Amino acid sequence: MFEGEKTYVFWIGLIILGLASVGLFGIIWFDLIRPFYFIHLEHHVPLIVGAIVFIFIGFYMMKSGVAKRKK
């Protein structure tokens, strides 16, 4: 899927994807270990949606940041 020369766009996309994934995991984990504080879940919805959007952006940057090999 990511065969070819990796450009700087690929690496920036990988960083964005990694940070967004860690952020999303942290939000979900924090809500799971504190089950009696679900009232705060409604405050995390924008962060969760934003993290998902950045995951898609990072994946798209990774996909478009691979230069095709010349044959």
Sequence and secondary structure as in RCSB ss.txt:
>XXXX:A:sequence
MFEGEKTYVFWIGLIILGLASVGLFGIIWFDLIRPFYFIHLEHHVPLIVGAIVFIFIGFYMMKSGVAKRKK
>XXXX:A:secstr
   SEE HHHHHHHHHHHHHHHHHHHHHHHHHH GGGGGGHHHHHHHHHHHHHHHHHHHHHHHHTEE    
